[in-house]
Amino acid sequence: MKLSGNTILITGGSSGIGLEMTKQFSALNNTVIICGRNKETLLEAQWQVPGIHIYTCDLALESDRLKLVAWLADNHPQLNVLINNAAIVHRENFTLDPNGYEKAVKEIETNLIAPIHLIHQLLPLLGTQPNAAIINITTGLVYTPRTLYPIYNSTKTALHSFTQVLREQIKPNPTEIIEVLFPVVNTPWHKGAAPKIAIQPKEAVEKMLKGIENKQTEIRVGAVQLLYFLQRLAPRFAFKKINQLQ
């Protein structure tokens, strides 16, 4: 994937890591489109990064995803990069939460079904463009789950597996399939309680871009590389350590 001259859709691109991607990809001479549920947050991002395009939708709803795809075909037919970044999390004890199932459905629709659906719908468009790529954003928790996030872990692990299979099944389609596994990043996602080891969004995205530049298809950012090996060598120890983070 080239780092400039693209037309890029970033889901959840108005805050956190998504906003940092929006800033850095825009600075590299790309046309950037972001989508999200909150119109005010999207407008704030557009104020911070002039020239980006915004679209309001709830990716948990199939009807909204289909409207987004139709809008892209009409307004940005040159789209060649899809970044599936949007995700939600519920911090809960699933066994004690009376709304645990409803929350799980929302997370699964947003974090897993939405990326799969968008890929399926947009592949015909992406496949007609030069330098096409799909980038799925996951986490080091695909290797070792954190007990605070009973459903989030599962959705990202499933997306990790799907990405690996998609990369093989899509051949000989030239569309690149890239996965970026982020460590803990200090974003509003943590609601002011990010673990001490969290890195800053700017550093996280810079490392992501470096991985893309080096033609990596599975980019383990920062401490994720260590967690990957630790889980293989001592899975119980890795599980204990990841759940002791403060």
C-alpha angles and dihedrals in degrees: 000000000000117000096220139041095040135128104226134189113203114188112212089015098149101077144024117356090351092059091048089052088050091054097045097043090047090052089055094062099263129140103240127199120186131188134193145144099258116072093193092054090049091051090049090053090049089052090051093045109033116205099034120123122232135203126184117220144130107240091199088072119077091208091056091049091053091048089051092052091049091048091051092050090052100040106025108026088155091068108140105161129056118189112192099203106136115110140152131203137200115204103210150122097256093202093057103038112096088203094046095115095049090049090048092054091051092050094046092049093049102038102035116009094046095055091045092048094046091049091051093048098042101041093088090055095042091048091063093056130083117246093014119178142174116207119193116196115216136150144243086257088082084080100042122012126227112226092220090070109048097168101027091061090052096049094050093045090052091048089050091054093044091051092053092051093043090054090060099038095050094064128145088027104103093222108121118230112209130177123198116198110197127199122218107313125192101243136133086266087085093052093229094311104094114156116259092251092060116127125214121265092241092058092044094053093042089057090047091054091047089054091050090048089053090052095244115161096194109041115192106194121211116312092010089083090056092046090050092058095037092055091052094049101037113008096174092050091048091051091050094048096046090052094049094061113130 
